[in-house]
Amino acid sequence: MKKTIKDFDLKNKRVIIRCDFNVPIKDGNITDDNRIIESLPTIKYAIDKNAKVILMSHLGRVKTVEDKNKNTLKPVADRLSELLNQEVLFVSETRGSFLEDSINNLKSGEVLLVENTRHEDLEGKKESSNDQELGKYWASLGDIFINDAFGTCHRAHASNVGIGSNLPNGIGFLVEKELDVLGNTLDNPIKPFTVILGGAKVSDKIKVIENLVTIADYILIGGGMSYTFLKAKDIEIGASLLDEDNINFCKEMLDKYPDKIILPIDSVCSKKIDSNEECSLKFITDLNKDDIGLDIGKGTVELFEQYLNESKTVIWNGPLGMFELEQYQNGTKKICECLSKLDSTVIIGGGDTAAAAISFGYKESFTHISTGGGASLEMMEGKILPGIDVINDK
C-alpha cells in the first residue's frame, strides 16, 4: 500500500499538493468545476492540520506565448477561494524569487496556488518531459509532496514524478479512492463482470481488450470502434469510422472469444456528421455505402441491457455514439439509465464517458466516476502508472 497524506505530521510543513485543476474555462469563467470540488477533501485536510499548503496543477497545453497567456490558473484560485471560504494566494509564476518569497511568507493554514505548471513547456517542454532540474527546484519549495491528481498519474511529469522523486511523499484522498475502487475491482471483480467499451478507435483500446477479455465475462462494444469489429466480420459498414490497421486484431479477438465480445445489431445512421442532417435507424447488415453509423440503435440498447441486468460488476470506458450531437445521444443515455438502476458495482471511466454521464444527470448514480480518462484506461490495460509508482510504500 502507498503512503497517504494521513501518514505525515503536516503541522507547519510546506506541503505541495499536485491537483488536477485542468478545468474548462471560457472567457475567464470556469464552466465545470467538478475537478476542483473533487480536490477539496485533501486540501481541507492539509489546512486543518496546519500545513502551509502549496497547490500545483497544469491547465491545457502550452506551445505558444498565446497559450501561456490564455491558460492561466487565476480563475481556479478565485473559485478555490470561494469554495474554501478563505483567500487562496495566486502566484503568476512557476519559478523565481517572487514565488520563493511568497511560499516562505506562508503561514500555517494558508493556501497558495502556483501558476500553470505547463508554462514550463514553452521552452523545452521541461514539465512534460520530467526535466530533472525543474523537479528538484519545485521539490525545494516544499517539505512533503502529496499527489492527488489521478488524471495525470499515467504521465511522468516534473510536477508529479519529478517532485515525488525528491521529497517524502504520499497520495491524497482522491487518488486513494481511485486506486481503491478501480484497482480492487480490476483485481477481484464480482462475477458476472461486464466491460462496456466505446469511443472512436480500436487502437486506443487494444491493450484494454487484451487485458480484460481474459478477466471479464462479456465485453460490449459500441461507438466508432465497433465498426472495425463489424468490418472484421465482413459486414458492410458504409462510410462509418474504420481503424483499418487493426482489422486483423479484431478478427483474432472475435475468433478467439466469440461468446465474450458482443457487437451492435442496429445503428443510427446519417449521410453526414451534422446536427441538421436527417438520421435513420438500420439493422447493422443494412447499411449502404454512404451511411455513417453514429450511435447504437434501440435493438442494441436492449441487447446490451440483457447482459448488464445480469452483471454484478460493470466498467465502462468510451461513449457509445457521437453524444456531442443530440440525435446521437440516445444509446449512451439509455445505457446510463440502465446502469443507474443496477444493484451492482458500476465504474465509469473518466474522459468523455464521465462527461457524458454527468451531463445527462447521472453524477451521483454510480459506484464511482473516475476523474482520469487516460489514467483509468492504463489501469484497465494493467499498466503501472508512473505518478503512483514514484510514491513510497507504507
C-alpha distance (Angstrom), angle and dihedral (degrees) to the residues before:
residue distance angle dihedral
M1 . . .
K2 3.77 . .
K3 3.78 123.5 .
T4 3.79 114.2 -102.3
I5 3.78 134.5 -157.0
K6 3.81 87.9 -94.4
D7 3.82 90.9 65.7
F8 3.82 92.4 69.2
D9 3.79 136.7 73.2
L10 3.81 99.3 -127.8
K11 3.80 99.2 -179.1
N12 3.82 110.9 132.3
K13 3.83 89.6 -12.8
R14 3.79 123.7 133.4
V15 3.80 100.3 -120.4
I16 3.80 117.6 -167.3
I17 3.81 110.5 -156.0
R18 3.80 116.2 -168.3
C19 3.81 104.5 -148.8
D20 3.78 132.8 179.4
F21 3.80 104.6 -119.6
N22 3.81 93.0 153.5
V23 3.80 90.9 134.0
P24 3.82 129.8 156.5
I25 3.81 111.6 -96.4
K26 3.80 124.2 -173.3
D27 3.81 122.4 -176.0
G28 3.80 89.1 -14.3
N29 3.81 93.3 -52.8
I30 3.80 125.2 112.7
T31 3.81 108.8 -125.6
D32 3.82 96.7 -170.6
D33 3.82 120.3 23.7
N34 3.83 96.6 177.4
R35 3.82 93.7 116.5
I36 3.79 91.2 50.8
I37 3.80 91.5 50.6
E38 3.83 90.9 48.7
S39 3.82 89.5 56.7
L40 3.82 95.1 53.4
P41 3.85 100.0 88.3
T42 3.81 92.5 59.3
I43 3.81 94.0 43.1
K44 3.82 92.7 47.2
Y45 3.81 90.9 48.6
A46 3.82 90.7 54.4
I47 3.82 90.9 47.6
D48 3.82 91.7 48.9
K49 3.82 89.9 51.3
N50 3.83 89.9 54.4
A51 3.79 96.3 -111.8
K52 3.78 123.7 157.3
V53 3.78 95.7 -118.3
I54 3.82 120.5 -145.3
L55 3.80 114.5 -176.8
M56 3.80 124.3 -160.9
S57 3.81 131.8 -177.9
H58 3.76 143.0 149.7
L59 3.81 124.5 -121.4
G60 3.79 121.4 -160.0
R61 3.78 121.9 -46.2
V62 3.78 124.2 -52.3
K63 3.80 114.3 -152.4
T64 3.82 101.1 136.7
V65 3.80 138.9 32.9
E66 3.82 87.2 -106.4
D67 3.83 89.4 57.1
K68 3.79 89.1 50.2
N69 3.79 92.6 52.9
K70 3.81 93.1 43.8
N71 3.81 99.9 43.6
T72 3.77 100.7 63.0
L73 3.81 125.3 144.8
K74 3.82 93.6 -142.5
P75 3.85 92.5 106.9
V76 3.82 88.0 52.1
A77 3.81 91.0 53.3
D78 3.81 89.6 51.5
R79 3.83 92.6 49.2
L80 3.80 92.0 45.9
S81 3.81 89.9 52.2
E82 3.82 88.5 56.7
L83 3.80 94.9 45.3
L84 3.81 94.8 45.7
N85 3.79 93.2 40.2
Q86 3.79 90.3 -132.6
E87 3.78 135.9 85.5
V88 3.79 116.5 -82.9
L89 3.79 108.2 -155.7
F90 3.80 110.9 -136.1
V91 3.80 121.3 -152.8
S92 3.79 111.8 -164.9
E93 3.81 92.5 -153.6
T94 3.80 135.0 76.2
R95 3.81 96.1 -151.9
G96 3.79 141.3 3.9
S97 3.78 142.3 78.2
F98 3.82 95.8 -59.1
L99 3.81 91.3 56.3
E100 3.82 91.8 44.7
D101 3.81 93.0 48.3
S102 3.80 91.8 46.8
I103 3.80 91.0 53.4
N104 3.81 92.7 44.7
N105 3.81 89.3 53.0
L106 3.81 93.8 51.4
K107 3.78 115.5 118.9
S108 3.80 123.7 -146.2
G109 3.82 110.4 -80.5
E110 3.81 93.3 24.5
V111 3.81 124.0 120.2
L112 3.80 130.5 -142.5
L113 3.80 127.1 -175.0
V114 3.80 118.4 -154.7
E115 3.81 119.2 -145.2
N116 3.83 120.2 -94.4
T117 3.81 107.5 -55.8
R118 3.80 90.4 -141.8
H119 3.77 90.6 68.6
E120 3.80 80.1 85.3
D121 3.82 88.4 64.2
L122 3.79 93.3 69.3
E123 3.78 92.8 84.7
G124 3.78 113.0 33.9
K125 3.82 101.6 -20.1
K126 3.78 90.2 -96.6
E127 3.83 94.1 166.7
S128 3.81 98.5 43.3
S129 3.82 94.4 42.5
N130 3.83 92.2 50.1
D131 3.79 93.6 -118.6
Q132 3.82 105.7 -153.5
E133 3.79 95.7 -143.1
L134 3.81 91.6 51.8
G135 3.80 92.3 47.6
K136 3.81 90.9 51.6
Y137 3.80 91.9 46.6
W138 3.79 93.8 51.6
A139 3.82 90.1 44.9
S140 3.83 88.9 54.8
L141 3.81 88.2 63.8
G142 3.81 93.1 64.2
D143 3.79 145.8 40.3
I144 3.82 99.7 -146.2
F145 3.81 131.7 25.9
I146 3.81 122.9 -147.8
N147 3.80 120.1 -173.5
D148 3.80 110.5 -151.5
A149 3.82 98.1 152.7
F150 3.79 104.7 100.5
G151 3.81 90.8 169.4
T152 3.82 90.9 69.2
C153 3.82 99.5 36.9
H154 3.80 91.1 103.3
R155 3.82 89.9 60.6
A156 3.81 126.9 73.9
H157 3.80 101.2 -138.4
A158 3.79 132.2 161.0
S159 3.81 90.2 -113.2
N160 3.80 94.4 57.8
V161 3.82 114.1 18.3
G162 3.81 92.6 23.6
I163 3.80 95.9 53.7
G164 3.80 93.5 35.1
S165 3.79 91.3 56.0
N166 3.80 90.5 59.0
L167 3.81 104.7 41.2
P168 3.81 141.5 48.5
N169 3.78 101.0 -89.3
G170 3.79 149.2 -170.8
I171 3.78 142.9 160.4
G172 3.80 129.1 -93.9
F173 3.79 128.0 -125.9
L174 3.81 95.0 -92.2
V175 3.81 94.2 54.3
E176 3.80 90.7 41.7
K177 3.82 90.0 55.4
E178 3.81 92.5 47.6
L179 3.80 91.9 51.6
D180 3.79 93.5 44.2
V181 3.80 96.6 48.2
L182 3.79 103.1 34.8
G183 3.79 97.5 30.3
N184 3.80 96.0 47.7
T185 3.79 92.2 43.9
L186 3.79 92.2 52.9
D187 3.81 91.3 46.0
N188 3.79 95.8 47.9
P189 3.83 114.5 11.2
I190 3.79 119.1 -178.8
K191 3.79 107.4 -119.7
P192 2.96 139.4 -84.2
F193 3.81 87.2 52.5
T194 3.81 117.3 -171.8
V195 3.80 127.3 -173.6
I196 3.80 122.0 -159.6
L197 3.79 114.9 -157.3
G198 3.79 126.0 -173.8
G199 3.76 137.8 144.3
A200 3.76 130.5 101.7
K201 3.79 113.7 -66.7
V202 3.79 134.6 41.9
S203 3.81 88.0 -148.7
D204 3.83 89.8 66.9
K205 3.80 91.3 57.1
I206 3.83 105.3 34.8
K207 3.81 95.0 106.1
V208 3.81 91.1 43.6
I209 3.80 91.5 53.3
E210 3.80 92.8 45.4
N211 3.80 91.3 50.4
L212 3.80 100.8 40.3
V213 3.79 100.6 38.2
T214 3.81 87.9 74.4
I215 3.82 92.1 49.2
A216 3.81 104.6 35.7
D217 3.77 126.5 73.9
Y218 3.81 92.1 -144.9
I219 3.80 138.5 10.5
L220 3.81 113.8 -157.4
I221 3.80 110.2 -159.3
G222 3.81 124.4 -160.0
G223 3.79 138.0 142.1
G224 3.78 124.5 61.6
M225 3.80 92.8 -40.0
S226 3.82 91.9 64.1
Y227 3.80 91.9 70.3
T228 3.80 92.3 63.8
F229 3.82 88.7 54.1
L230 3.82 89.6 48.5
K231 3.81 90.3 49.0
A232 3.81 87.8 52.4
K233 3.83 86.0 60.7
D234 3.84 89.5 52.9
I235 3.81 92.1 -109.1
E236 3.82 116.5 150.5
I237 3.82 106.6 -111.6
G238 3.81 97.5 176.9
A239 3.80 113.3 -152.7
S240 3.81 93.4 -22.6
L241 3.79 120.9 135.3
L242 3.81 111.0 -72.5
D243 3.80 127.7 -170.0
E244 3.78 94.0 -159.3
D245 3.79 95.8 -179.7
N246 3.79 90.9 62.9
I247 3.81 103.6 45.4
N248 3.80 90.4 105.6
F249 3.80 90.9 51.7
C250 3.81 89.3 53.0
K251 3.81 91.1 49.0
E252 3.79 90.6 50.6
M253 3.81 92.4 50.6
L254 3.81 92.9 46.5
D255 3.80 91.8 48.6
K256 3.79 92.9 46.9
Y257 3.82 98.9 41.0
P258 3.83 106.7 24.6
D259 3.80 93.9 153.1
K260 3.80 96.4 44.5
I261 3.80 102.4 51.0
I262 3.81 111.9 71.4
L263 3.82 118.7 -167.5
P264 3.83 133.5 -167.4
I265 3.80 118.9 -83.8
D266 3.81 95.9 -163.9
S267 3.77 138.2 21.5
V268 3.80 141.4 -156.8
C269 3.81 103.5 -125.7
S270 3.77 139.8 -172.1
K271 3.80 137.7 175.8
K272 3.81 92.3 -126.8
I273 3.80 136.7 24.6
D274 3.77 95.8 -116.0
S275 3.80 134.0 124.6
N276 3.82 90.0 -132.2
E277 3.79 96.1 47.6
E278 3.80 118.6 107.6
C279 3.80 114.8 -112.9
S280 3.80 133.3 -161.6
L281 3.81 139.0 -164.1
K282 3.81 115.2 -118.1
F283 3.78 137.5 173.8
I284 3.77 108.2 -106.4
T285 3.81 90.7 -112.6
D286 3.83 93.2 53.7
L287 3.80 102.0 64.7
N288 3.80 116.2 130.4
K289 3.80 124.3 -138.9
D290 3.83 92.1 -96.6
D291 3.81 97.9 43.3
I292 3.80 118.7 114.6
G293 3.80 115.5 -157.3
L294 3.81 107.8 -139.3
D295 3.81 105.4 163.6
I296 3.78 141.4 13.5
G297 3.80 112.9 -97.5
K298 3.79 132.9 -124.7
G299 3.81 93.0 -92.2
T300 3.80 91.8 53.3
V301 3.80 91.2 49.0
E302 3.81 89.3 54.0
L303 3.82 91.2 46.0
F304 3.81 92.6 50.3
E305 3.81 90.8 46.4
Q306 3.80 90.5 58.3
Y307 3.81 90.3 60.7
L308 3.81 94.7 39.9
N309 3.80 94.3 50.5
E310 3.82 88.9 59.2
S311 3.80 94.7 45.4
K312 3.81 126.6 104.3
T313 3.81 94.7 -171.8
V314 3.82 126.8 34.1
I315 3.80 129.4 178.8
W316 3.80 118.1 -174.9
N317 3.80 126.8 -167.2
G318 3.80 122.1 169.8
P319 3.83 131.3 23.6
L320 3.81 117.5 -94.4
G321 3.78 96.8 -132.4
M322 3.79 142.5 7.7
F323 3.79 90.3 -68.9
E324 3.81 92.6 174.7
L325 3.83 86.7 78.7
E326 3.80 114.3 62.6
Q327 3.80 97.5 -133.8
Y328 3.82 90.6 57.3
Q329 3.82 97.7 48.1
N330 3.78 98.8 84.6
G331 3.82 99.0 88.2
T332 3.79 94.8 49.7
K333 3.81 91.4 41.7
K334 3.82 94.3 49.8
I335 3.80 92.8 49.1
C336 3.83 88.9 50.2
E337 3.80 88.1 52.8
C338 3.80 92.2 48.9
L339 3.81 93.6 48.3
S340 3.80 92.5 47.4
K341 3.81 89.4 62.8
L342 3.81 96.9 50.4
D343 3.77 122.9 107.0
S344 3.79 88.7 -143.3
T345 3.79 142.2 97.8
V346 3.82 104.6 -82.8
I347 3.81 120.1 -177.3
I348 3.79 122.3 -175.4
G349 3.80 116.2 -155.7
G350 3.80 115.5 -130.4
G351 3.78 128.2 -108.8
D352 3.80 119.0 49.5
T353 3.80 94.1 -6.4
A354 3.80 91.8 57.0
A355 3.81 91.3 43.3
A356 3.81 90.8 52.4
A357 3.82 94.6 46.5
I358 3.80 92.5 48.3
S359 3.83 93.7 44.9
F360 3.82 89.9 52.5
G361 3.80 90.9 54.0
Y362 3.82 100.3 -102.0
K363 3.81 99.3 116.8
E364 3.82 93.5 121.5
S365 3.82 97.9 32.7
F366 3.80 103.0 87.8
T367 3.79 139.3 59.3
H368 3.79 90.7 -110.5
I369 3.80 140.6 -9.1
S370 3.79 109.4 -158.5
T371 3.80 119.7 -130.8
G372 3.81 92.7 -149.1
G373 3.80 123.8 63.9
G374 3.80 98.9 -179.1
A375 3.80 94.1 36.4
S376 3.81 94.2 49.8
L377 3.81 89.6 46.2
E378 3.81 91.7 53.8
M379 3.80 90.6 47.6
M380 3.81 87.1 53.5
E381 3.80 87.2 52.0
G382 3.80 89.3 55.9
K383 3.80 93.7 -114.7
I384 3.79 127.1 148.8
L385 3.81 110.3 -116.6
P386 3.83 112.0 -134.1
G387 3.81 92.7 -146.6
I388 3.81 88.4 58.8
D389 3.79 97.3 36.3
V390 3.82 91.3 61.2
I391 3.81 91.5 57.6
N392 3.80 114.7 98.2
D393 3.80 120.9 -114.3
K394 3.79 120.2 -118.9
